[in-house]
Amino acid sequence: MVVKAYGTPAGDAPLAPLNITRRMPGPQDVQIEFLFCGICHSDLHQARGEWAGTPYPCVPGHEIVGRVAAVGGRVTSHKRGDLVGVGCIVDSCQSCADCKDGLENYCDGMIGTYNVPTQDVPGHTLAISEIIPVWQGRNSQVPRNDRCRACPILWAAPTRMAELLRVWPHAKGPAAPSMRSAWLDRRSRTFVFAIRPLLPAG
């Protein structure tokens, strides 16, 4: 299906509205309607072609918060209307040891949110648009009152989660309860809930 997106056709062109083609969601996919998306400096480097290998059109973005618009027939983690967040990964092989251990970021078949080769048109993944299909295991539930504030955490959380999981189960001292809650929440992949208790109030 053709949807509206925001990206660039070349490194020397500004980011602007454009149309892209999205595949239909598969049996284990969640189709997400964009509500918010944070912008990371890496998105701008990619869009401008400042890092080698940027495929065009480039439609960046990897701090996504949206609403579930549709679910595949085998989806059990979410339902229509749920508020969810998506970080820098939309899929993986789902069968290797890392995937089975909940560490898809180490999967050799990991598919990033944008600029990663795929069989879908135009041959690589695309991000900021009206909708995006994502494997159900790469969505995190987002609190209703944190829809916008959750965006940057969706990048910060995955980049640190591996270290949190490795070190924090053995933590001791006053911060141990919060650390252990982050480790326990790994099972449901609720990264936003896992990190939030560790942040300053406000």
Secondary structure, 3 states (H helix, E strand, C coil): CEEEEEEECCCCCCCEEEEEECCCCCCCEEEEEEEEECCCHHHHHHHCCCCCCCCCCECCCCCEEEEEEEECCCCCCCCCCCEEEECCEEECCCCCHHHHCCCHHHCCCCEECCCCECCCCCCECCCCECEEEEEHHHCEECCHHHCCCHHHHHHHHHHHHHHHHHHHHHCCCCCHHHHHHHHHHHHHCCHHHHHHHHCCCC
